[in-house]
Amino acid sequence: MRRQYPILLSGVLVILFTGCSSPHHGNYSRTHGDYWHKAGQDVSGLVEKHVHDPEKVKQVNAVMGEIITEIKSAREQQRRYHGALYELNASYSASPEDFTKILDELNHSRMRSSAKILGLRFKLKGLLTAQEWAGLSEDLQNYGSRYDGKKGDSTAPAAAQP
């Protein structure tokens, strides 16, 4: 039964980490506006679908906004670290320690962001009922499955997905 209701943030993370990394979304961002704004609107629509108390909707959307902001920041940091690795890789005189330093910084940055997002996940849990959580989780997973390529057809019911 638990497997039918994945962690709420798995959908958000799939959407934002894999969706914005795809070539399609890179082009979308440049040609059709800010991807992050669109993702925020989409997630907000899903929140409004499952949470019916207007005050709670505001609170949940605020936390989801914090999550999206953190993910956006983490992606930007990751790009910078990868850029530094590409530059270092082009340097004939780069030492293993030079690479290790950047990789350590990258991993620490990911851990900080992950810890912050995890804290926000539990903040969301405190705001939502089990029913709201389950419905929102399922819709976020279906929404995110359009981008991750692992869940198959995003139009298939969640229960039919592995």
Steps between C-alpha positions, in 0.01 A plus 500: 500500500781743583656458156188648342563827682859608436668771694350834401828653405596221265264650244628852554862386482442296186324793336760753587824302486437289193247718325713810497804298394345368183584672173131573446479697821822683435339631183168558673668718755669718241210529260186488711586664829627382832473123552512544875202734495304251287590212731387708799167572332450135411578384854273771641217372282551150637498634856173685436350181357561304821495760778167675540569737792616830343728586793662158490545532122699821561717330761564190287578710193743708706688186607492362145638835384786463746570151367500622141729790590742261672497260207563786257790621712643149528482456122683828446768400751534160334550667161772721646682204654475304177634800311795512738560128442493550122753782529719293729478204265638719219803583715790269433656585836190432713563268792269239649469723806365783284222271378433360847458850644231591246326164535497536879349849472240369254404214732479730805281739304268215399477378859411848629227536239371148562480562875315826446254338260447210739415745778251671270348162413421441866362852527262410214406178673399701805267713288326224305262224593586145395236521226633833365854363512405183310310684226765766453777241501329294234441801274855624547633156409285490187605853409866419552482172311460702181867595537683214666445236232489224763133487583371440149195678368407789730135454407493154658342478846752517782396159632596343167849645513783295660 
